[in-house]
Amino acid sequence: MPYSIWVQGEYITEPPIRPTDDLKRPIGHYIDTGGYLGANVYAIDVETLCEYIGISDHDKCMVCKNDILLCEMNQKISYFIIQDKEIIDIISDEILELEKLSTLDVKVIGNTIDFPDFEQGVRYFVDAKRKIPYLPTLDVLETPYPYFKLTCSKCGRAFLSCKYMARHKKCGGYLAMDFATRVHKKWE
């Protein structure tokens, strides 16, 4: 494909023959999404392979390694990153066991592959003792949420974005996040 997309399916290294010709694809890394034999097979970058860990969030979305989760509980927000069988709480730096996560309170909002600087951005606000941003999603193109309003903590420039960014590309300052319109937390 000319652009990157996320696909879900079975990981394979030896794909079946394509239905349109007799050529066999080379051994590599692929995802087979099912359907007609060999028709829905996508070559992947193995560095972006995320394994399903066996649980789903409150929206029934599968939780995979490298996912970023938002937890809204008791009028408090937390962000978690899934690594192997552990969950890292970005705000408190605690490591939790997978079995202790209540999936009724969490929502997948993105992943560390698409948003590699997310943890660094949240840690900046925690360490600086500033208000931790409320991020119900990291990419509004996939959801009905409004555009983000990002304000640089270094140069003060504010701009709208449809995707979360932790750092201002021009000056390197961290971006404080707000919304172009009001977004309610589930307890408001």
C-alpha positions in Angstrom: 0.0 0.0 0.0 1.2 3.5 -0.6 0.4 4.5 3.0 0.4 2.7 6.3 -2.7 1.1 7.7 -3.4 -1.1 10.7 -4.7 -4.6 10.0 -5.9 -7.3 12.3 -5.6 -11.0 11.6 -3.3 -14.0 11.9 0.5 -13.5 11.8 2.1 -15.7 9.2 5.6 -16.0 7.6 4.8 -18.2 4.6 1.7 -16.7 2.8 -0.5 -18.8 0.5 -0.4 -18.3 -3.3 -2.4 -15.4 -4.5 -5.7 -16.3 -6.2 -4.9 -14.2 -9.3 -1.6 -15.9 -10.3 0.6 -18.8 -9.4 3.4 -16.7 -7.8 4.2 -17.4 -4.2 5.2 -14.4 -2.1 8.6 -14.6 -0.4 9.0 -15.7 3.2 8.6 -12.7 5.3 6.2 -11.1 7.8 2.5 -11.0 6.9 -1.0 -10.6 8.4 -3.7 -12.7 6.9 -7.1 -11.1 7.6 -9.0 -14.1 6.3 -11.5 -14.5 3.5 -10.5 -15.9 0.1 -7.3 -17.9 0.4 -4.3 -15.6 -0.2 -6.4 -12.6 -1.2 -6.3 -10.6 2.1 -2.6 -10.9 3.0 -0.6 -7.8 4.0 3.2 -7.5 4.3 4.0 -5.9 7.6 7.0 -4.3 9.4 7.6 -6.8 12.2 8.5 -3.9 14.6 4.8 -2.8 14.5 3.5 -6.3 15.3 1.2 -6.0 18.4 0.0 -9.2 20.1 -3.5 -9.4 21.5 -3.2 -9.9 25.3 -6.6 -11.6 25.9 -8.6 -8.7 27.3 -10.8 -6.0 25.8 -11.6 -2.5 27.0 -15.0 -1.2 28.0 -15.9 -0.6 24.3 -15.0 -4.2 23.5 -11.9 -3.1 21.6 -9.1 -5.7 21.8 -6.1 -4.6 24.0 -2.7 -5.4 22.5 0.9 -4.9 23.5 2.1 -1.3 23.0 -1.4 0.1 23.5 -2.0 3.3 25.5 -5.0 3.1 27.8 -7.0 5.8 29.5 -8.5 5.0 32.9 -11.2 7.3 34.3 -12.1 6.3 37.8 -13.2 8.2 40.9 -12.9 11.5 39.2 -9.2 10.8 38.4 -7.5 10.0 35.1 -4.6 7.6 34.6 -2.7 6.5 31.5 -1.3 3.0 31.1 1.1 1.4 28.6 0.8 -2.3 27.9 4.2 -4.1 27.8 4.2 -7.9 27.7 2.2 -9.1 30.8 2.8 -5.8 32.7 0.9 -2.5 32.7 2.9 0.6 33.4 1.1 3.6 35.0 2.7 6.6 33.3 1.6 9.1 36.0 2.7 7.1 39.1 5.4 4.9 37.5 3.9 1.9 39.1 4.0 -1.5 37.4 0.7 -3.5 37.6 0.0 -7.1 36.8 -2.4 -7.6 33.9 -4.9 -9.5 36.1 -5.4 -6.4 38.3 -6.7 -4.3 35.5 -10.4 -3.7 35.5 -11.3 -3.5 31.9 -14.6 -1.8 32.6 -12.7 1.4 33.5 -10.2 1.5 30.6 -10.3 2.6 27.0 -7.7 2.1 24.3 -6.8 5.6 23.0 -3.8 4.8 20.8 -0.5 3.0 20.8 3.2 3.7 21.3 4.0 2.9 17.7 1.9 5.8 16.3 2.6 8.0 19.3 6.1 7.3 20.5 6.5 10.5 22.4 3.2 10.2 24.4 4.9 8.9 27.6 7.5 11.6 27.5 4.8 14.3 27.0 2.7 13.1 30.0 5.9 12.7 32.1 6.8 16.3 31.4 3.5 17.5 32.9 3.8 15.1 35.9 7.4 16.2 36.7 6.6 19.9 36.2 3.6 19.5 38.5 1.3 20.9 35.9 -2.2 19.8 35.0 -2.1 16.4 33.3 -3.9 16.6 29.9 -7.2 14.7 29.5 -6.9 12.8 26.2 -9.9 10.6 25.4 -8.2 9.7 22.1 -4.9 10.5 20.4 -6.2 10.8 16.8 -9.6 12.5 16.2 -9.8 11.4 12.6 -10.9 8.0 14.0 -13.4 9.4 16.5 -16.2 12.0 16.8 -14.1 14.2 19.2 -13.3 17.7 18.2 -9.9 19.1 17.2 -7.2 19.5 19.8 -5.9 23.0 20.7 -2.2 22.6 21.5 -0.3 25.4 23.2 3.5 25.4 23.5 4.9 25.7 27.0 8.1 27.3 25.7 7.1 29.8 23.0 3.4 30.2 23.8 2.2 29.5 20.2 -1.3 27.9 20.0 -2.6 25.9 17.1 -5.3 23.3 16.2 -4.4 19.7 15.4 -6.3 16.5 14.6 -3.6 14.4 16.2 -1.9 14.5 19.6 1.7 15.7 19.6 3.9 16.0 22.7 6.5 18.4 21.4 6.4 21.6 19.3 8.5 20.8 16.2 9.8 24.4 15.8 11.0 25.2 19.3 11.0 21.8 21.0 8.7 22.9 23.9 6.1 20.6 25.3 2.5 21.1 24.1 -0.3 21.6 26.6 -3.4 20.0 25.3 -7.0 21.4 25.4 -9.9 21.1 23.0 -11.3 23.5 20.4 -14.7 22.8 21.9 -15.7 21.4 25.3 -15.2 17.6 25.8 -16.8 16.1 28.9 -15.1 13.5 31.1 -17.5 10.6 31.9 -18.0 11.9 35.4 -19.0 15.4 34.3 
